[in-house]
Amino acid sequence: MKNSKKVAILVENLYEDQELWYPYYRLKEAGYEVKIVGPEKKTYYSKHQYPVAADLSIEEAKVD
């Protein structure tokens, strides 16, 4: 049965790789819809220069 819950993971430049990617993939595997939210809708880089594109800016994110 697919879970209908949505989860937002916050991102900013110099994010910690494991703090973003580990929860991201575990939540996806559990059936959650996962969105990456940043201050702006752009690409952010981790401390090790791994990129992630924000799906939404903080202004676009809504609780519902």
C-alpha positions as CSV (number, residue, x, y, z in Angstrom):
1,M,0.0,0.0,0.0
2,K,1.4,3.4,-1.0
3,N,1.8,6.0,1.7
4,S,0.2,9.3,0.8
5,K,2.3,11.4,3.1
6,K,4.7,14.1,1.8
7,V,8.0,15.0,3.4
8,A,10.2,18.0,2.9
9,I,14.0,17.9,3.4
10,L,15.6,21.3,3.8
11,V,18.9,22.0,1.9
12,E,21.4,24.8,1.9
13,N,25.0,25.2,0.5
14,L,27.5,23.0,2.2
15,Y,24.9,20.5,3.4
16,E,26.1,17.2,5.0
17,D,25.8,14.4,2.4
18,Q,24.5,11.7,4.7
19,E,22.1,14.0,6.5
20,L,20.3,14.6,3.1
21,W,20.8,11.5,1.1
22,Y,20.3,8.8,3.7
23,P,16.8,10.1,4.8
24,Y,15.9,10.9,1.2
25,Y,16.3,7.3,-0.1
26,R,14.9,5.6,3.1
27,L,11.8,7.8,2.9
28,K,11.4,7.1,-0.8
29,E,11.7,3.4,-0.2
30,A,9.0,3.7,2.4
31,G,6.7,5.2,-0.1
32,Y,6.8,8.9,0.9
33,E,6.7,11.7,-1.6
34,V,10.0,13.6,-0.9
35,K,10.6,17.2,-1.9
36,I,13.9,19.1,-1.5
37,V,13.3,22.6,-0.3
38,G,15.9,25.4,-0.3
39,P,15.9,29.1,0.3
40,E,15.7,29.4,-3.6
41,K,14.8,26.9,-6.3
42,K,18.4,26.3,-7.5
43,T,21.2,23.8,-7.2
44,Y,23.0,23.4,-3.9
45,Y,26.3,21.7,-3.2
46,S,27.4,19.6,-0.3
47,K,30.7,19.8,1.6
48,H,32.0,17.2,-0.9
49,Q,30.5,19.1,-3.9
50,Y,27.6,16.7,-4.5
51,P,24.8,18.7,-6.2
52,V,21.1,18.6,-5.4
53,A,18.5,20.7,-7.1
54,A,15.8,22.1,-4.8
55,D,12.3,21.1,-6.0
56,L,10.8,24.1,-4.3
57,S,11.9,27.4,-2.8
58,I,10.9,28.1,0.8
59,E,8.2,30.6,-0.5
60,E,6.7,27.9,-2.7
61,A,6.5,25.2,0.0
62,K,3.1,24.8,1.7
63,V,2.1,22.8,4.7
64,D,-0.9,21.3,3.0
